[in-house]
């Protein structure tokens, strides 16, 4: 899933969460407290899911741009870091 799809899905979930909060306010005005409480919990989870998807999409975009910049600039930092990680002993090797 590309970061653009994650970002669009995040914004859609945020809008759905806000729409659900509007319904919660309407339920409270009609004195449907139990239904409003249940829907409020759902709205919070949907809203937070949208926020999380936005954070992940932005982080993915930043990492990709940093990787492209380092690759085009001829930096060997990315290559050296991957070599160091490849040489790192695994947990099975350290237990021997």
C-alpha positions as CSV (number, residue, x, y, z in Angstrom):
1,X,0.0,0.0,0.0
2,X,1.6,3.3,-1.0
3,X,1.8,6.2,1.3
4,X,-0.7,8.1,-0.7
5,X,-3.4,5.5,-0.2
6,X,-2.6,5.4,3.5
7,X,-2.9,9.2,3.7
8,X,-6.2,9.2,1.9
9,X,-7.5,6.4,4.1
10,X,-6.4,8.3,7.1
11,X,-8.2,11.5,6.1
12,X,-11.3,9.4,5.4
13,X,-11.2,7.8,8.8
14,X,-10.8,11.2,10.5
15,X,-13.8,12.5,8.6
16,X,-15.9,9.4,9.6
17,X,-14.8,9.8,13.2
18,X,-15.9,13.5,13.2
19,X,-19.2,12.5,11.6
20,X,-19.8,9.9,14.3
21,X,-19.0,12.6,16.9
22,X,-21.7,14.7,15.3
23,X,-24.2,11.8,15.7
24,X,-23.1,11.5,19.4
25,X,-23.9,15.2,20.0
26,X,-27.3,14.6,18.4
27,X,-27.9,11.6,20.6
28,X,-27.0,13.6,23.7
29,X,-29.5,16.3,22.7
30,X,-32.2,13.6,22.4
31,X,-31.1,12.2,25.8
32,X,-30.0,8.9,24.4
33,X,-27.1,8.7,26.8
34,X,-26.3,5.0,26.5
35,X,-26.4,5.0,22.7
36,X,-24.3,8.1,22.7
37,X,-21.6,6.6,25.0
38,X,-21.3,3.5,22.9
39,X,-21.0,5.5,19.7
40,X,-18.6,7.9,21.3
41,X,-16.2,5.0,22.0
42,X,-16.5,3.9,18.4
43,X,-15.9,7.4,17.1
44,X,-12.7,7.8,19.2
45,X,-11.2,4.6,17.9
46,X,-12.1,5.4,14.3
47,X,-10.6,9.0,14.7
48,X,-7.4,7.7,16.3
49,X,-7.0,5.1,13.6
50,X,-7.1,7.9,11.0
51,X,-4.5,9.9,12.9
52,X,-2.3,6.8,13.1
53,X,-2.6,6.2,9.3
54,X,-1.6,9.8,8.7
55,X,1.4,9.4,10.9
56,X,2.5,6.2,9.2
57,X,2.0,7.7,5.7
58,X,4.1,10.8,6.5
59,X,6.8,8.8,8.1
60,X,7.0,6.5,5.1
61,X,7.2,9.4,2.7
62,X,10.0,11.1,4.7
63,X,12.0,7.8,4.9
64,X,11.6,7.3,1.2
65,X,12.7,10.8,0.3
66,X,15.7,10.5,2.6
67,X,16.6,7.2,1.0
68,X,16.3,8.7,-2.5
69,X,18.4,11.7,-1.5
70,X,21.1,9.6,0.0
71,X,21.2,7.3,-3.0
72,X,21.4,10.1,-5.5
73,X,24.0,12.1,-3.5
74,X,26.3,9.1,-3.6
75,X,26.4,8.7,0.2
76,X,27.6,5.4,1.5
77,X,25.9,5.8,4.9
78,X,23.0,3.7,3.8
79,X,25.2,1.0,2.5
80,X,27.5,1.0,5.5
81,X,24.5,0.8,7.9
82,X,23.0,-2.1,6.1
83,X,26.4,-3.9,6.1
84,X,26.7,-3.4,9.9
85,X,23.3,-4.7,10.5
86,X,24.0,-7.8,8.4
87,X,27.2,-8.5,10.4
88,X,25.4,-8.1,13.8
89,X,25.1,-11.4,15.6
90,X,21.6,-12.8,16.0
91,X,20.1,-13.7,19.3
92,X,20.7,-17.4,18.6
93,X,24.4,-16.8,18.0
94,X,24.8,-14.8,21.3
95,X,23.2,-17.6,23.3
96,X,25.9,-20.2,22.4
